[in-house]
Amino acid sequence: MLAGFKAPETIAKQVKAEQQTQANSLEGAWRLTSKTKNAAETITTVKIVQDGFFTVAVFDERNKKFVGTYGGTYTIANGQLTEKYEFNTFDSTQVGKSKTGKSTLKSNTWQTTGLGQQNRTENWEKVNETKAGSPLAGTWRITGREQNGQMNTMRPGPRKTLKVLSGTRFQWIAFNSETGEFSGTGGGTYTAKDGKYTENIEFFSRDSSRVGMQLSFNFEVRNGKWHHSGQSSTGKPVNEIWERIAGN
């Protein structure tokens, strides 16, 4: 074999490894620092990237107003980021479609061009989560829910309820990735320690009165499954099983 020659399969593995490294470097929570034209000063935009999945939530916590959300899967290679929408409350016709733009990552700042809702340049700053060490960071899909004393398995399909968590932030989303139907979302900050999972709600699409609430649940990760139990924001008992999704 010629010196320096690399077999195609070796090159393919190296390319895939490089792409995975680039994807991993984006994981975490990001806050938009470049404001949208005519956006109120109280508007916050947060992007969470985990396990090859991303969510973007736009909300006004101070005035308890949910503005919108979108998200889906993503891939990155050679500075080009491709996002494929699985839900989009700003424009449901975009569900199932992909958009590719430029991605530049420098330390804790991330700039994208040609993505988002206005195809403009967006500047993001990473949320400091170095001390979080959360055992729940990842993208999870609900697969079981107790009803009438029995745990019912939820079959995979286009109707999904996901919860995407960085080290300190979370967002849950219920949607249909085939029809573009959107059922609801909520999110904010959380902690997970010593078997207690606590959410601080910053936005909630269905009921703005939930904003500012703090909810605590029992949690345990067992055999790769997140067992989640306690009481919902309406006081109803909750017992659910979530499984982490595979990345791209």
C-alpha positions as CSV (number, residue, x, y, z in Angstrom):
1,M,0.0,0.0,0.0
2,L,1.3,3.5,-0.9
3,A,2.6,5.6,1.9
4,G,-0.1,8.0,3.1
5,F,-2.9,6.2,1.3
6,K,-6.1,5.8,3.2
7,A,-8.8,3.3,2.4
8,P,-12.2,4.8,1.6
9,E,-13.7,3.2,4.6
10,T,-11.1,4.8,6.8
11,I,-11.7,8.2,5.4
12,A,-15.5,7.7,5.9
13,K,-14.9,6.8,9.5
14,Q,-12.8,9.9,10.0
15,V,-15.3,12.2,8.4
16,K,-18.1,10.7,10.5
17,A,-16.0,11.1,13.7
18,E,-15.3,14.7,12.8
19,Q,-19.0,15.4,12.2
20,Q,-19.9,13.9,15.5
21,T,-17.2,16.0,17.3
22,Q,-18.7,19.1,15.7
23,A,-22.2,18.1,16.7
24,N,-21.1,17.4,20.2
25,S,-19.5,20.8,20.5
26,L,-23.0,22.4,20.0
27,E,-24.7,20.5,22.8
28,G,-26.0,22.5,25.6
29,A,-28.3,25.6,26.0
30,W,-27.8,28.8,24.1
31,R,-29.3,32.3,24.5
32,L,-29.9,34.5,21.5
33,T,-28.0,37.8,21.9
34,S,-28.8,39.4,18.6
35,K,-32.3,40.8,18.9
36,T,-35.0,40.4,16.2
37,K,-36.3,43.6,14.6
38,N,-39.2,45.1,16.6
39,A,-38.8,42.5,19.4
40,A,-39.5,43.7,22.9
41,E,-36.6,43.9,25.3
42,T,-38.4,41.3,27.5
43,I,-38.3,38.6,24.8
44,T,-36.0,35.7,25.4
45,T,-34.9,33.1,22.8
46,V,-33.3,29.9,24.1
47,K,-32.0,27.1,22.0
48,I,-31.3,23.6,23.4
49,V,-29.1,21.1,21.5
50,Q,-28.9,17.5,22.6
51,D,-28.5,14.1,21.0
52,G,-28.8,15.3,17.5
53,F,-32.1,17.2,18.3
54,F,-32.7,20.9,18.9
55,T,-35.4,23.1,20.2
56,V,-35.8,26.9,20.0
57,A,-38.3,28.7,22.3
58,V,-39.3,32.3,22.1
59,F,-41.0,33.7,25.2
60,D,-41.6,36.7,27.5
61,E,-41.2,35.4,31.1
62,R,-41.9,38.8,32.7
63,N,-45.3,39.1,31.0
64,K,-46.0,35.4,31.0
65,K,-46.3,35.3,27.2
66,F,-45.4,32.4,25.0
67,V,-44.4,33.6,21.5
68,G,-43.5,30.4,19.6
69,T,-41.2,27.4,19.1
70,Y,-39.6,25.3,16.5
71,G,-37.1,22.4,16.3
72,G,-36.2,19.0,15.0
73,T,-33.0,17.2,14.0
74,Y,-29.7,18.6,12.8
75,T,-26.5,17.6,11.1
76,I,-23.3,19.6,10.8
77,A,-20.3,19.2,8.4
78,N,-17.6,21.6,7.2
79,G,-19.2,24.6,8.9
80,Q,-22.6,23.9,7.3
81,L,-25.5,23.3,9.7
82,T,-28.6,21.6,8.3
83,E,-31.8,21.7,10.4
84,K,-34.8,19.6,9.6
85,Y,-38.0,20.8,11.3
86,E,-40.3,18.4,13.1
87,F,-42.4,21.2,14.6
88,N,-42.8,24.9,13.9
89,T,-45.5,27.1,15.5
90,F,-44.4,30.1,13.4
91,D,-44.9,28.2,10.1
92,S,-46.2,24.6,10.2
93,T,-45.7,24.3,6.4
94,Q,-41.9,24.1,7.2
95,V,-42.4,20.7,9.1
96,G,-40.5,18.0,7.2
97,K,-38.4,20.5,5.4
98,S,-34.7,21.2,5.9
99,K,-32.7,24.4,5.9
100,T,-28.9,24.7,5.6
101,G,-26.8,27.7,6.7
102,K,-23.4,28.7,7.9
103,S,-22.3,27.8,11.4
104,T,-19.3,29.3,13.2
105,L,-18.4,28.3,16.8
106,K,-15.8,30.2,18.8
107,S,-15.5,29.3,22.5
108,N,-18.8,30.1,24.1
109,T,-20.3,32.1,21.1
110,W,-22.0,30.6,18.2
111,Q,-23.0,32.4,15.0
112,T,-25.4,31.0,12.4
113,T,-26.4,32.5,9.1
114,G,-29.3,31.5,6.8
115,L,-31.2,29.6,9.5
116,G,-34.0,30.4,11.9
117,Q,-37.3,32.1,10.9
118,Q,-35.8,35.1,9.1
119,N,-32.7,33.6,7.4
120,R,-30.6,36.3,9.1
121,T,-27.4,36.1,11.1
122,E,-28.0,35.1,14.7
123,N,-25.5,35.3,17.5
124,W,-25.9,32.9,20.4
125,E,-24.1,32.8,23.8
126,K,-23.8,29.5,25.6
127,V,-25.4,29.2,29.0
128,N,-22.8,28.4,31.7
129,E,-23.6,24.9,32.8
130,T,-20.1,23.7,33.7
131,K,-21.1,22.8,37.3
132,A,-24.5,21.2,36.5
133,G,-23.4,17.6,35.9
134,S,-27.0,16.6,35.3
135,P,-27.8,12.9,34.9
136,L,-30.7,13.8,32.7
137,A,-29.0,15.9,30.0
138,G,-30.3,14.6,26.7
139,T,-33.4,14.2,24.5
140,W,-36.0,11.9,25.9
141,R,-39.3,10.5,24.5
142,I,-42.2,9.4,26.6
143,T,-42.8,5.6,26.2
144,G,-45.0,4.8,29.2
145,R,-47.7,6.4,31.3
146,E,-49.7,5.0,34.2
147,Q,-53.4,5.2,33.8
148,N,-55.9,3.6,36.2
149,G,-53.1,1.9,38.1
150,Q,-51.6,0.3,34.9
151,M,-48.5,1.3,33.0
152,N,-49.5,1.7,29.4
153,T,-46.8,1.5,26.7
154,M,-46.9,4.3,24.1
155,R,-46.1,3.0,20.6
156,P,-43.6,4.9,18.4
157,G,-45.1,7.0,15.7
158,P,-45.3,10.5,14.3
159,R,-47.2,11.8,17.4
160,K,-44.4,12.5,19.9
161,T,-43.9,14.0,23.3
162,L,-40.2,14.9,23.8
163,K,-38.3,16.5,26.7
164,V,-35.0,18.1,25.7
165,L,-32.7,18.9,28.6
166,S,-29.3,20.6,28.8
167,G,-27.4,20.8,32.0
168,T,-29.8,23.3,33.5
169,R,-32.6,24.0,31.0
170,F,-35.5,21.9,29.7
171,Q,-38.3,22.1,27.2
172,W,-41.0,19.5,26.5
173,I,-42.9,19.5,23.2
174,A,-45.9,17.5,22.0
175,F,-46.4,17.4,18.2
176,N,-47.0,15.3,15.1
177,S,-44.0,15.3,12.8
178,E,-46.1,14.2,9.8
179,T,-49.0,16.5,9.9
180,G,-47.3,19.5,11.6
181,E,-50.0,19.5,14.3
182,F,-48.7,21.1,17.5
183,S,-50.2,20.2,20.9
184,G,-48.2,22.2,23.4
185,T,-44.9,23.0,25.1
186,G,-43.4,24.3,28.3
187,G,-39.9,24.9,29.7
188,G,-37.5,26.7,31.9
189,T,-34.8,25.7,34.3
190,Y,-34.4,22.5,36.3
191,T,-32.3,20.7,38.8
192,A,-31.9,16.9,39.2
193,K,-30.2,15.7,42.4
194,D,-30.6,13.0,45.0
195,G,-33.7,11.5,43.3
196,K,-35.5,14.9,43.1
197,Y,-36.2,16.5,39.8
198,T,-37.4,20.1,40.1
199,E,-38.7,22.4,37.3
200,N,-39.0,26.2,37.4
201,I,-41.4,27.1,34.6
202,E,-40.6,30.1,32.5
203,F,-43.0,29.5,29.6
204,F,-46.1,27.4,29.0
205,S,-48.1,27.5,25.8
206,R,-51.4,26.2,27.1
207,D,-51.8,28.2,30.3
208,S,-49.7,31.2,31.1
209,S,-50.7,31.0,34.8
210,R,-48.2,28.1,35.1
211,V,-45.3,30.5,34.5
212,G,-43.4,31.0,37.8
213,M,-44.5,27.7,39.3
214,Q,-42.0,25.3,40.7
215,L,-42.8,21.6,40.4
216,S,-40.8,18.7,42.1
217,F,-40.9,15.1,41.1
218,N,-39.2,11.8,42.0
219,F,-36.8,10.6,39.4
220,E,-34.6,7.6,38.8
221,V,-32.7,6.5,35.7
222,R,-32.8,2.7,35.6
223,N,-31.6,0.5,32.7
224,G,-31.5,3.6,30.5
225,K,-35.0,4.6,31.3
226,W,-36.1,7.7,33.2
227,H,-38.8,6.9,35.8
228,H,-40.7,10.1,36.5
229,S,-43.4,10.4,39.2
230,G,-45.1,12.9,41.4
231,Q,-47.9,15.5,40.8
232,S,-48.5,17.6,37.7
233,S,-49.1,21.4,37.7
234,T,-52.8,20.6,38.0
235,G,-52.2,18.4,41.0
236,K,-52.9,15.1,39.2
237,P,-50.7,12.1,39.9
238,V,-48.0,11.5,37.3
239,N,-46.1,8.2,36.7
240,E,-44.2,8.1,33.4
241,I,-41.3,6.3,31.7
242,W,-39.0,8.2,29.3
243,E,-36.3,6.8,27.0
244,R,-33.4,8.7,25.6
245,I,-33.6,8.9,21.8
246,A,-30.7,8.0,19.5
247,G,-28.8,10.8,17.9
248,N,-28.4,11.3,14.2
